[in-house]
Amino acid sequence: MDYDEFGLFDDNAAELGIAYRPPTVRREFVEVNPSTGQRVSALVWGAAPAADIDLVLVHGGAQNAHTWDSVALCLDRPLVAVDLPGHGHSDHRDDSGYWPHENAAALANALGTLAPKPRLVVGMSLGGLTSIALAALAPNLVPQLLLVDVTPGVDQEKSKAIHQFIDGPEYFESFEAILERTIAFNPTRSESSLRRGVMHNATQDAEGRWRWRYDLPRRGSGAGDDGRLLPGLDSLWDAIGTSTMPLVLARGSLSPVVGDDDVEELKRRRPDARIDVFDGAGHSIQGDQPAALARLIESMLG
């Protein structure tokens, strides 16, 4: 199947119902670990110099930077959408350590080159947890934080459907087979958006089989017997409690990933945090309601 990662934006625009103007987008690679040569990749939207890019978008686990395409088209402004380590076109790690703190260290190095002076970081799911860790590691890189449907209160039960999807077959015999499974696990998304998503997030091997681009060793979620999903989540709650940047949580009304208990804990730790609920949206608000999420981002950027 022919694939041009910059050739699908007109389809995004048609689904959004907006006039299509071909965007200026390029792919960049930044070395983040000189001892291993590990690189992080990102999509840079617009032609602005790195020092003038004020928006950074960080995707969720098993996703990639293209999950933000529709949001980026709505915004029509310079931004950087990062591929987390082990995802998209970023290099895989030999230790498969794709946890928030490890991701944050890589992201801090990458943003030093790609967007050293952001005004807002938007992190969804694993990207949100990574962004919390980034704010603790390098507060200057996260002057404002928008969490998309995640808090450190996420656990194995709340994210069960996500990991059932990730823990599926390693290989699929056809593109339609991998798309069919994706549709089954994403009832709030249109088939056209999921088809684009699979094209960006899967690759075909020499035998014609399809597999996901993200590093498969992260399948199984790493959750322990205590139901904790990722290492270091308690420290991320602590990081939220000591943070001072403006903080907003976007919550999908149909998503089980953020519970009322998580909102209560967030408000206890940061009474000034704002909660915006997106009615009819699931976990991936950027896919379900990209225009509405773009409006929230614009409001935070002023």
KOLMAR-874763 format. One record per residue: residue in three letters; z, y, x of N, C-alpha, C in turn. Coordinates in steps of 0.05 Angstrom, whole numbers, plus 5000, padded with zeros to 4 digits. Each point is the difference from the previous one (the first is absolute). Example, Ala and Ser with C-alpha at 12.3 -4.5 7.8 and 13.67 -1.06 7.14 Angstrom:
! residues 2
ALA515648865264500050244982500050245018 SER498650214993500150245016501450224985 
END
This chain:
! residues 302
MET500049765017500050244983500050255018 ASP498150184995499950255015502550174993 TYR501150135021502450164995499850255017 ASP500250234987500250265013502550134990 GLU502050025017502650104991499950294990 PHE497950155008499750274991497950034978 GLY499149774990497950004980500849964971 LEU502650004995501049944973501350234987 PHE500150235013501450234989498850104974 ASP497449974997498750094975501049844977 ASP500649745005501149834978502850104993 ASN501650075020502750114994499750254983 ALA498250185007499650254985499149954972 ALA498249814996499049934973502349914982 GLU501849835012502249904984502050224994 LEU500350195018501850224995498850214980 GLY497449994997498750204983499850275013 ILE499750015026499850255014497250025014 ALA499150245005497550045013500249895029 TYR497949865008500149885027498650175021 ARG501650075020498950135024500849825023 PRO498049905016500749825022502150135018 PRO502349865003502150125017499449955030 THR501350165016500049975029502449825007 VAL499449755008502149815007499249865026 ARG501849965017499549855025502349815005 ARG499549795015502149815008500850065029 GLU502650015004501150055027501849775008 PHE500249975027501949805011501750135021 VAL502649954999501950125019501649775012 GLU500250005027501749805013502950084996 VAL501649824990502850064995502049855017 ASN498949815016501749855018498549945026 PRO500350175020498449965025500449735013 SER502449884997500549755014498449774988 THR499350024974498549794987497250084992 GLY499550275001497450104991499750014970 GLN502249964986499950004970499050274990 ARG498249994980498950244989500650014970 VAL500350244990500250064971497550144992 SER498949924978497650134989500750174976 ALA498350194995500450184977497450124991 LEU499950074974497850164989500850295001 VAL498350165012500550295001498050134981 TRP501150134980498350134979499850305007 GLY497650105000499550285006499550045030 ALA499250255006499350065028502050185014 ALA502350034988502150185012501049885026 PRO500850165019501349905024502749874993 ALA500949815017502449854994502450184994 ALA500250225015502350174996500150144973 ASP497750004986499950134973500249804977 ILE500249745006500249804979502949984991 ASP500550064974502850024990500849774982 LEU498349804996500649794981499549735013 VAL501949814999499849735010500649814978 LEU498249804996500349794979500449735014 VAL502149854991500749755012500149784978 HIS498249805003499749804979502249795000 GLY499949824980501949794997499249745015 GLY501949815000499449745013497649864988 ALA498449885017497649854992497850194989 GLN500350265004498050194992498750125025 ASN498650234997498850145023499550294992 ALA499050155018499750294996498150074976 HIS498249824993498150054978501450004973 THR502549914999501350004974500350294990 TRP499850205018500350284993497450144995 ASP497749864999497450134998499850184976 SER500849904977499850164975501850245001 VAL502449975010501850225003498850215018 ALA498949915023498850195019497750154988 LEU498349864984497850144987501050214980 CYS502249944986501150204982501150245015 LEU501349955022501250215016498050185013 ASP497949885011497950155014501250195021 ARG501649895018501250165021500349825025 PRO500450125023500449845025502549834997 LEU499849755009502349825000499549765018 VAL502149865006499849755015501249784984 ALA498449784996501049764987500149785021 VAL502449905006500449825022499849714991 ASP498949835018500249714998502549925015 LEU502049894986502449905014499349785020 PRO501649965020499549785018499649734985 GLY498149855008499549744987498550024974 HIS499050244993498750054975497350145005 GLY498249984982497450145002498749955027 HIS499450225014498749985026501950045024 SER502650024994502050025021500449735013 ASP500850005025500449755015502449844988 HIS499849745002502249834994502049995023 ARG502549954993502149975021500449705005 ASP500449945026500549725007502549884987 ASP502050184996502549904988500150034970 SER497850094988499950044971502350164989 GLY500950195015502350164992499150254985 TYR499449974975498950224984502250114981 TRP502350065012502250104984500250305002 PRO501550134983499950304999500650135026 HIS502049915015500750145025497849965021 GLU498949765002497849965019497650164992 ASN499450004975497750164990500450295006 ALA502550104996500550295004499650085029 ALA500749835018499650065029497050035006 ALA498449824989497250015004498850254986 LEU501050064976498950224985500750275014 ALA502450025011500750245015498150065023 ASN499349795014498150035022497350084991 ALA499149874978497350064989499850284990 LEU502150094986499850274988500150225021 GLY501249945023499950195022497250095007 THR498149814995497250065005498550084975 LEU500649874978498450044975500950244983 ALA502650044998501050214983502850085009 PRO500250155022502650055012501850194984 LYS498850154980501650194985499649974970 PRO500649764989499649974971502150164984 ARG499350064976501950134982501149804979 LEU498649784997500849804980499049725009 VAL501849814997499349725004500449864974 VAL498049854992500049844975500049705008 GLY502149864993500149725007500449824976 MET498349804997500149824977501049735009 SER502049894986501149735005500849975029 LEU498949815015500849975028499550265015 GLY497950144993499550265012502150214994 GLY501349984977502250174993502449945017 LEU500749745003502249935016499550075029 THR497549975009499350095027500350305003 SER499450154980500250295001502950095001 ILE501849854987502950065002500949965028 ALA499149785012500849955028498750205019 LEU497650094994498750215016501650264998 ALA500950074977501650254996502549995017 ALA501349775003502449975016499350015030 LEU497749895007499149995028498950275010 ALA498450124983498750255008499950194976 PRO502350144994500150174976497950214999 ASN499050095022497950215001497449904988 LEU499649744999497649884989500149964970 VAL502450034988500449954971501550244988 PRO498850244999501450234988500449984970 GLN498349844987500349934972499249704997 LEU501349874981499349714996499749944971 LEU497749874994499549904973499949695002 LEU501949874988500149714999498649914974 VAL498149825004498549904977501049724993 ASP501649994979501049754988501449825020 VAL501950115014501649835018502550155008 THR502149845004502550105012501049775018 PRO502050055017501249795015501449794983 GLY500250044974501249804983498149784992 VAL497550005009498249794993501049735011 ASP499749794984500949745009497949794992 GLN500649755005498149784996499349984970 GLU501950044983499549974971498350234990 LYS500650245008498550234990497149995009 SER499549895024497349995011498749724998 LYS501149844982499149724999497049984995 ALA498950154981497249984994498250085024 ILE500950195015498550095024499849775019 HIS502249865005500049805021498849744990 GLN500049954974498449784989497150045005 PHE499150254998497250065006499449975030 ILE501750115017499649985029500049725010 ASP501749834987500449725009497849824989 GLY497850104991497849844989498549865022 PRO497749894994498349855019499350175024 GLU499849875023499150155024497150064999 TYR498449824989497150034999499149974971 PHE497850144993498749984974497149945005 GLU498949824983497249915005497950204992 SER500850204985498050214992501450264995 PHE498450215000501150274994501150014971 GLU498649874982500950004972502749864997 ALA500549805017502649854998502350185009 ILE499650155022502150185009500450234981 LEU497850104988500250214980501449904975 GLU499449764991501349894976503049995003 ARG501049915023502849995005501250285000 THR498650195011501050285002500250124972 ILE498049954983500150104972502449884985 ALA500549745004502249874986502750125006 PHE500350105024502650115009500250314996 ASN497950124990500050304997499050084972 PRO501549944980499150044972499750294993 THR501250195015499750284993497650145013 ARG498549855016497850125016497349924988 SER498050175003497349934991498749815019 GLU498149844990498749805017498450145021 SER498850234994498450145020501750105023 SER502450104995501750095021501049775017 LEU500549774987500949775015497749885017 ARG497650014990497749915015499750165026 ARG500250274997500050175024502249935019 GLY502449964988502349945017499749755016 VAL498949794987499549755015498050035022 MET497950154994497950055020501250145025 HIS501950184996501350145022502149825014 ASN501149814986502449865010499549715007 ALA497549914997499449725007497649995018 THR499749785013497849965019498949724998 GLN497549965005498749744998499649885028 ASP500849745003499749885026497249875004 ALA499649885023497449885006499249784981 GLU501949874988499549784981499650094972 GLY500150264995499650114974502550034983 ARG502349925011502550024985501150285003 TRP501750074980501250274999503049985006 ARG501050195015502950015005500850305002 TRP502650054996501050285001499950105028 ARG499750265003500150135027502850015011 TYR502050034983502750035011501049755014 ASP501850035018500949785016501549794983 LEU498949774998501049794982502849915007 PRO501050015025502749915005502150154984 ARG499350244989502050154984500249874972 ARG498349814993500349874974502649855000 GLY501249974977502649884997502350204999 SER499350255006501750234996502350035020 GLY500849785013502250015018502750034987 ALA500149964973502550034986501949765006 GLY502550065003502049805006501249884975 ASP502049825004501349874977501650204984 ASP500750235012501650194985498350184982 GLY497449955000498250164984499250275011 ARG501050065024499250255013497149975010 LEU498550204996497149985005499250075028 LEU501150215012499250095026502550065016 PRO499949975026502450075017500350305000 GLY502550095001500650285004500050174975 LEU500049894976499950164976502550174996 ASP502349895007502450164998499950255017 SER498949985024499750235017498150204989 LEU498149914983498250194987501450164978 TRP501849874986501750154981501650215015 ASP501149925022501650195016498250235009 ALA497549945008498250215009499450194977 ILE499749904976499650184977502450174996 GLY502449895003502550154995500450235019 THR499049975025500450215020497550185002 SER497949944985497650175002500350264985 THR498450195007500250274987497350104989 MET497849865006497450094991499749974970 PRO498450174987499449964971499049714995 LEU501149874980499549724995499349954971 VAL497849874995499149944973499449704998 LEU500849874979499349724994498150004976 ALA497649895005498249954978500349714991 ARG500749964975500749734990498049924978 GLY498849765003498249894980501649884978 SER499550094975501749914977499749704995 LEU497849885008499549724996500849825024 SER500950135021500649855025502949905001 PRO500449755008502849915003501250065028 VAL498450125017500950035028502350195003 VAL500050214984502250205000501649964974 GLY502549935003501749974977501750254994 ASP501350004977501750234993502350025020 ASP500949775011502150005019499150145026 ASP497549965007498950145024500050304996 VAL499250094976499950284995502850125001 GLU502049854989502850105001500950025029 GLU499349805017500850015028498750235015 LEU497450044994498650225012501350274994 LYS500750034974501250254992502850035011 ARG501449785004502750015013499750095029 ARG498049895014499650075028498850285003 ARG498250074983498650255001499950124972 PRO502150144991500150114973497750194994 ASP498850125021497850194995497349864998 ALA499949745004497449864998498850024972 ARG497450024999498750034974498749734993 ILE500149924975498849754991497750074980 ASP497649915006497750044982499149724991 VAL500049964973499249744989497150024990 PHE498449815009497149994992499749794978 ASP499950104975499849824977497449845002 GLY500249744995497749835000499049915028 ALA501450075021499349935027501749765009 GLY498749835016501549795013500950085028 HIS500249815018501150065026498150185016 SER497449954999498150155016499150254983 ILE501650204999499450244984497450125010 GLN499549995026497550125011497549864990 GLY500349764991497749864988499950034970 ASP502450014987500150014971499550294990 GLN501250195013499850284991499650195024 PRO497849975014499550165024500050304995 ALA498850094978499850284995502750124995 ALA501749864985502750104995501750015025 LEU499749805017501450005025499050225018 ALA497450055000498950225016501250274991 ARG500450034974501250254990502850045010 LEU501549785001502850015010499950085030 ILE498249885015499850065028499350305004 GLU498150104985499350285001502450184994 SER501549934981502350164993502150015022 MET500249785015501949995023499050165023 LEU497450015003498850165022499850304993 GLY500350064974500150284992497350124999 
END
